[in-house]
Amino acid sequence: MDRPENVPLPPALTHKLGLDEDEAWDLLSELVRTLRQQGALTMPEGVAPDDEAFSPRRGPIYVRESGPDRKRKVISWLPAQGSNRRYNYVERLLNRLGRAADTGLTPEKILRGVWTLLTELGNRSEAESWLRSSTDRVLGTVWQVDHTALLLSPVSARNPVYQCDSYQRLHPVSVRGVCPTLNCPGTLRLFTPPAPEHDDDHYRRLYRSLNPVALRAQEHTAQWSTEEAARIQEDFIKGRLNVLSCSTTFELGVDVGELQAVLLRNMPPTTANYVQRAGRAGRRTDSVALVVTYAQRRSHDLFRYQEPEQMIAGQVRAPYVPLDNERIDRRHAHSVALAAFFRHWYHATGETWSTVGAFFLPGENGAPAPVTRVADFLTPVPEEIRAALRRILPSNVAADIGVDDDRWVAELCEHLEQLRLEVDQDVADFERRRVAAFEKRNDLLAGRFGKTINTIVRRSLLSFLATRNVLPKYGFPVDTVELHTHHAEEPVGSKLELARDLTSAIYEYAPGVEIVAGSRKWQSGGVYRLPGRELRRFSYRVCDTCGYYAESTERLAEVCAACGTAATGTPTEYCIPEFGFVALPKTEAAGLTPPQRSWHGSTHVLRLAVDPVERRWPLPSGGEVVCLAGSRGELVALSEGPSGRGFWICEWCGWGGRAAQKRPKEHTHPLKGIPCTGPLSRLSLGHKYETDLVDITFHGKLNITTASPQTRYSLLYALLEGASAALEISRDDIDGTLFFQAGQTTSLVLFDTVPGGAGGAVRIATHFREVLLAARKRVENCECGEETSCYGCLRTYRNQTRHDLLVRRDALAALHSLT
């Protein structure tokens, strides 16, 4: 503590105790240090006392002479009862001095006198005080240690340190050798640090022998805009950053210079992924690469951890890319048409459009937005475009999207009109808010809204069209939606492009969910709404008797179509948030703890594959397994909220909240920040999509239809783990569900999680025997009890709602009957 000048010490410390002036000030300093260590401390400007970094003592914390209040974070200088650290320290000092009996001094008297001295200084002069006071209506006057009175004193001959001969702890001051540690019987001795080469203290040796280098880390993911990602990468190459936290976007084609180390936070899905990620390091001949892979407690990671050579030196399988993914191919058709459109107008008038505003907003003098010319240009479709589409698209896809009769044009024009409405609405909303702020003479807020408008209108047109599913882009997600952040109070919101495949977005961007991006913590405030456009809604029900899933845009039937009994499941509604989601404008610091997530939902089969290929696999015990694999199967993914009761969704502004809570009486428009009185509906979030799938039925000893739920689900997830291991398919790229059909028959359905399909389900059907053997090996070798399961065999993050049904013994019994 910075010792004040010309401050008289109380006689009790010097005359009665016999301490010299330095010892008395050291005693005061040590007592105040206990308050600092308890967190009762003022904070510099810009430092929040409740920041997660101060856990578990998150502030603000205050102190008063007596009477602690745990709820309001007020500690007591004097012990509430018995003793505390300060009392114990003074008591042992009195015993060491042998003065308690002669002087009548007690620890309580000394502590009360010291408190009086400290608070009197605090009331007299800021320059001389160690404590700062504040007055609260409930708490009265409370105090904190003034952080500006703290000094850093380097260890030297004038500022020695002391070591306890009992616990070996170091302390900055010594008052008659009494150790400040609670109840410590040891004595403080003068400590001289040994030379660095002879010092056996690990951290002290590092501090004294290494040159300190500032650590500056930054994330590098697809969530950044192209410009911001390029800037971060350039900063890393030039040494302004020395740590990058990356997503899988860093796998391909990225040279980041003299990269020395790669830390993988989980096991890559395949050898090819491992080679790409590990290969980022050591690309210069004069550097040595260090690659550390952390195996999480989950099935894939632990399996590869047991046989690391299979990951490090395994075979890189030839890429498998199905060419007839209708959703991806449709975007290639869009790219051909729009390229021709841009060329036409450039040659005709010299016009070019590189930004969102230039293409989607009206021009000067109220001229229609250029996007409105697309429909006329494609009516009819120029023959060179039609010929190009016939040449580059698979014939079945060309027929599906209507190349010959131009049906694909209507969908493209409808999609572009939807985007025009979105851009027009965003710009109009923020212009209205900018004008309102300007009229109130709030130049700072008006300037921020103006910058937000610039962010919207100056965004790269091609990047915008790719993230909005008009043009093809790198990566498999094909039904992406965005979490809108450009309206946020944080400037970083304008630099982010938070897009997810809709199958994942209904969970990861659902109302109330928190995510970390751009070093800030964002919370989803609801779904994005477009003027004049309603979200598609469906009623659905899962039969309590047989598990059959039914849905309709109208009233559901009263009788289950599968088992014929009266429908007993509760009918619910879901909406498809096809326009995306909206983040709340206020953000928080990212913190040290990742946001909690839950995956409460399910996936149901609406239609099996169209024109499937049948494969039959005879079983050693008799009977056979029949696999029907193909494309164009239809699924629906449902996000039903952490409680399983859905979300409150406003039908006007899109505000959303978890339905486990009572219906809110009021809410705020998540984009405009104004009160909204729109009606609320309790809805789940859903996404319908087509993909590749394989329907698996068992004929023989194993009867899935009559098996217990534990056997059904345990076998299902064992097969998924086996397929991932045997065929080197990322576990996130495949999933499965039960299919309850009319006639009360049940089968297992494994499917590609990629909308449109990636060929994984077809490969599973082709190599089903290998899948069975790998599944059995995975389940047999797990170390958990057979009566349960764990993340090393059957459990995953996405199947957490069924963990109680996953039993390793049941999976083993089923697999033994099949192999």
LINVENTA-V20119 format. One record per run of one state. SS is the DSSP state (alpha for helix, beta for strand, coil for the rest). FROM is the first residue (numbers start at 0). TO is the last residue. Records with the same first field share a line. If there is no record, write none. Layout:
# LINVENTA-V20119
SS=FROM-TO / FROM-TO
This chain:
# LINVENTA-V20119
coil=0-9 / 16-19 / 37-39 / 41-50 / 54-60 / 64-67 / 69-72 / 76-83 / 97-98 / 103-105 / 124-124 / 128-129 / 136-138 / 145-145 / 149-159 / 164-168 / 171-176 / 178-185 / 191-194 / 198-200 / 209-215 / 220-222 / 224-224 / 237-241 / 246-246 / 250-259 / 264-269 / 278-288 / 293-297 / 306-306 / 312-324 / 349-353 / 360-362 / 366-368 / 377-381 / 392-393 / 401-405 / 439-441 / 457-458 / 467-478 / 484-489 / 496-496 / 508-512 / 517-518 / 527-528 / 530-531 / 533-535 / 542-547 / 552-557 / 559-564 / 566-570 / 575-579 / 583-586 / 589-599 / 607-608 / 618-621 / 639-645 / 650-653 / 658-665 / 668-673 / 676-678 / 700-707 / 727-729 / 741-743 / 752-758 / 766-766 / 780-798 / 805-806 / 818-818
alpha=10-15 / 20-36 / 51-53 / 84-96 / 99-102 / 106-123 / 125-127 / 146-148 / 195-197 / 201-208 / 225-236 / 247-249 / 270-277 / 298-305 / 307-311 / 325-348 / 355-359 / 363-365 / 369-376 / 382-391 / 394-400 / 406-438 / 442-456 / 460-466 / 490-494 / 501-507 / 708-726 / 730-732 / 759-765 / 767-779 / 799-804 / 807-817
beta=40-40 / 61-63 / 68-68 / 73-75 / 130-135 / 139-144 / 160-163 / 169-170 / 177-177 / 186-190 / 216-219 / 223-223 / 242-245 / 260-263 / 289-292 / 354-354 / 459-459 / 479-483 / 495-495 / 497-500 / 513-516 / 519-526 / 529-529 / 532-532 / 536-541 / 548-551 / 558-558 / 565-565 / 571-574 / 580-582 / 587-588 / 600-606 / 609-617 / 622-638 / 646-649 / 654-657 / 666-667 / 674-675 / 679-699 / 733-740 / 744-751
